[in-house]
Amino acid sequence: MDPTPAQPRGLGSGEFAMVEPSPRAAVVASLAGTLSRAVALGDGEAALVVHEAIGRLLGLEPEARASSRR
């Protein structure tokens, strides 16, 4: 019987470890797609609403974003 390694084989060059995203990360990713579609369709109001939702999920209040643009 061959010995088993103490640790699994490491990742090679160009390989990435698969990690299950958090529920919040999944929602943000979905909203990012929705934001892209709203912009592509020219719906600026929808894009602003989705942008604000993403900001809130990431913990940055809309006022903080607005003041950082000045």
HELIX and SHEET records of a PDB file:
HELIX    1   1 PRO A   23  ALA A   40  1                                  18    
HELIX    2   2 GLY A   44  LEU A   57  1                                  14    
HELIX    3   3 PRO A   62  SER A   68  1                                   7    
END                                                                             
